[in-house]
Amino acid sequence: MTESAGANNLRFVGVSLDCADSAELADFYAQLVGGRLLWRHPTSVGVQVPEVLLIAQQVTDYRPPVAKRLSR
């Protein structure tokens, strides 16, 4: 039996980022970390950056998260 399901074989490959404008977010990350554009569709853009694939995914009625202050 091979060791194909072991924890040492796990690898982080990509992340999908919800946003209001997929092209704008993908362009930002591509410029920030020197990524390479893999595809550009009306609602998603794929950017290969070192060691990971970023997918900017446009979501209808997207609302960005709001930071909450922690009470002391």
C-alpha positions in Angstrom: 0.0 0.0 0.0 1.3 3.5 -0.9 1.4 6.4 1.4 -0.8 8.6 -0.8 -3.3 9.8 1.9 -0.7 10.9 4.5 -0.5 14.4 6.0 2.9 14.9 4.4 1.3 14.7 0.9 -1.1 17.6 1.5 -0.4 20.7 -0.5 -2.1 24.1 -0.6 -2.8 24.8 -4.3 -5.3 27.6 -4.6 -7.7 30.0 -3.1 -10.9 31.6 -4.3 -11.4 35.3 -3.4 -15.0 36.6 -3.5 -15.2 40.2 -4.7 -17.3 42.8 -6.5 -14.9 43.2 -9.5 -12.9 40.1 -10.4 -10.7 41.9 -12.9 -9.7 44.7 -10.6 -8.8 42.3 -7.7 -6.9 39.9 -10.0 -4.9 42.8 -11.5 -4.1 44.1 -8.0 -2.7 40.7 -6.9 -0.8 40.1 -10.1 1.0 43.4 -9.7 1.5 43.0 -6.0 3.2 39.6 -6.2 4.2 39.4 -9.8 1.6 36.9 -10.9 0.8 35.5 -14.3 -2.7 35.8 -15.8 -4.1 32.3 -16.6 -7.6 33.2 -17.7 -10.0 36.1 -17.7 -13.8 35.5 -17.8 -16.6 37.9 -17.1 -17.0 36.6 -13.5 -13.6 35.1 -12.7 -9.9 35.6 -13.3 -7.1 33.2 -12.5 -3.7 34.4 -11.5 -0.7 32.1 -10.9 1.5 33.5 -8.2 4.5 31.7 -6.7 3.3 28.5 -5.1 -0.5 29.2 -5.4 -3.3 29.9 -7.8 -5.5 32.9 -6.9 -9.0 33.0 -8.3 -10.9 36.3 -8.1 -14.5 35.4 -8.3 -17.2 38.0 -8.9 -20.2 37.6 -6.6 -23.5 39.4 -7.2 -24.4 41.8 -4.4 -21.0 41.3 -2.8 -20.5 43.0 0.5 -16.9 43.2 1.9 -16.3 42.0 5.4 -16.4 44.7 8.1 -13.8 44.7 10.8 -15.2 44.6 14.3 -13.4 46.2 17.2 -12.6 43.8 20.0 -13.7 45.0 23.4 -11.3 45.1 26.2 
